[in-house]
Amino acid sequence: WVATVVLQSNEQYSNEERMNVLSKVVDSILDKCSGDGVILFPGGMFSTGENEARTHYNKLEEAVGKTERNIVVCAGIDGSVDKEGYSHDQIGIAVSKNGIEAIGRKFYPAPQEKDLVKLAENYLSNEEGKSRIFELNGVKYFMCVCYDTYGVRHKELSNSEGVDVVLNLVHCFYPKGEGPSGDPYFARHGFAGASKQWKCPVFGTAVFFNRAIPERWPTGVIWNQGDKSTQKW
């Protein structure tokens, strides 16, 4: 199974608060679900401020390492924040009781991030010696960091590794006029576009800042519209 965790939040939060949320949510899911699974948290779930994102990896390992179940927790960590507030490190990390299973750095920036984010060399390059792909019970999962799902479609990338599931760690959505607010477009074109390109399901999560989580925002999409454009379905 895959469990998607969508958060509703204000902008005042600490890593300690977020880690408390993560631990409580993981415990709650494990109480309700049997068997093995993946728990997907949003992009930028944690921020290391001016420090590199890698300085928070061990804390996530410690938190997840306490469970005895065969699960993989995926969460986003941002870091190396500059004076303008841009996070040069935007990382997705997958952790199990055995430690770090996979690390993925954003490879496709949003238009406003061009030349402001430290990108992965390509969509299959390793980060700190780790692939962004991990396996659980023979199923291959590929981590996208936020805008990366658009990259899968826009760059017409090949599913050469035989990925079965795409996991999209989306950062956040705000009320209109206060920040990124394109949640319908992200599902319609980002999730669905990647699903169309790679012919597999796409699961995604995000934080909704200062606004309610839309009732019908899909955290799982699978394309069944053939050759139709995502603009027209």
C-alpha positions, -999 to 999 in steps of 0.1 A, spaced: 0 0 0 9 37 -4 -4 62 22 -4 99 12 -1 126 38 -14 160 30 -9 188 56 -29 219 63 -6 244 81 3 280 88 38 292 80 50 292 115 64 258 122 96 241 134 114 209 124 106 196 159 69 202 153 70 186 119 89 156 132 63 152 159 36 152 132 55 127 112 59 103 141 22 105 151 10 100 115 33 70 110 21 54 142 -15 61 133 -12 46 98 6 15 112 -22 10 137 -47 10 109 -28 -9 82 -13 -44 81 15 -55 58 42 -35 41 39 0 26 51 34 17 42 66 36 46 97 15 50 131 31 53 165 12 83 182 -3 100 206 21 86 188 51 117 199 69 140 228 63 176 231 74 178 269 67 212 280 56 227 245 63 227 218 37 197 195 36 220 165 43 224 177 79 189 165 86 191 130 72 202 113 104 173 128 124 148 112 99 167 79 101 165 80 139 127 86 138 119 60 113 144 35 127 122 30 158 95 11 139 99 -27 134 75 -28 105 87 -31 69 78 4 57 95 31 38 88 68 48 95 94 21 98 131 30 112 163 16 141 182 31 150 217 18 182 235 27 210 259 17 184 287 18 198 320 4 190 356 14 161 358 -11 145 327 5 152 302 -22 162 267 -12 192 256 -33 188 220 -19 155 204 -26 157 167 -17 134 138 -14 146 110 9 133 75 15 140 59 49 133 25 64 142 8 96 174 -2 78 184 34 71 184 55 39 169 36 9 170 64 -17 178 101 -22 166 123 -50 175 159 -58 152 180 -78 161 177 -115 135 200 -132 130 235 -118 98 255 -118 101 285 -142 108 310 -113 135 287 -99 157 285 -130 194 291 -121 184 294 -84 183 257 -74 211 232 -73 198 205 -96 206 168 -101 226 162 -132 197 142 -147 167 123 -136 186 91 -130 218 105 -114 227 94 -79 227 117 -48 253 109 -22 258 75 -38 221 67 -36 196 62 -64 162 80 -63 146 47 -70 139 22 -43 122 -12 -42 97 -27 -18 85 -62 -24 96 -61 -60 78 -28 -68 100 0 -81 93 35 -67 107 67 -83 108 99 -62 100 132 -79 106 165 -60 78 189 -67 81 202 -103 99 170 -114 67 153 -126 64 181 -152 99 173 -163 90 137 -169 64 148 -194 80 180 -208 113 163 -215 96 131 -227 118 110 -204 119 73 -209 109 49 -181 140 29 -189 143 16 -153 109 -1 -154 95 21 -126 61 9 -113 51 39 -92 60 76 -92 60 94 -58 57 132 -61 68 152 -30 51 186 -38 61 215 -16 30 237 -10 0 256 -22 -12 290 -9 -44 310 -13 -45 328 -47 -24 359 -47 -2 348 -18 20 323 -34 19 291 -56 -18 282 -59 -20 259 -89 -31 228 -71 -57 218 -98 -30 222 -126 -5 202 -106 -29 172 -105 -42 177 -140 -8 182 -158 19 172 -133 5 140 -119 -15 130 -149 12 140 -174 38 118 -157 14 90 -154 6 92 -191 43 94 -200 54 64 -179 22 44 -179 21 40 -141 3 55 -111 15 87 -96 10 96 -60 15 131 -46 13 151 -14 17 188 -5 12 213 23 -17 237 20 -6 269 38 -33 292 52 -61 275 33 -82 244 36 -72 212 18 -96 209 -12 -119 180 -7 -114 165 -41 -77 171 -47 -64 137 -58 -33 123 -42 -33 94 -66 -37 96 -104 -35 70 -132 -39 80 -168 -66 62 -188 -73 87 -215 -50 73 -243 -34 99 -265 -55 128 -253 -37 159 -242 -38 167 -205 -50 201 -216 -82 186 -230 -93 156 -209 
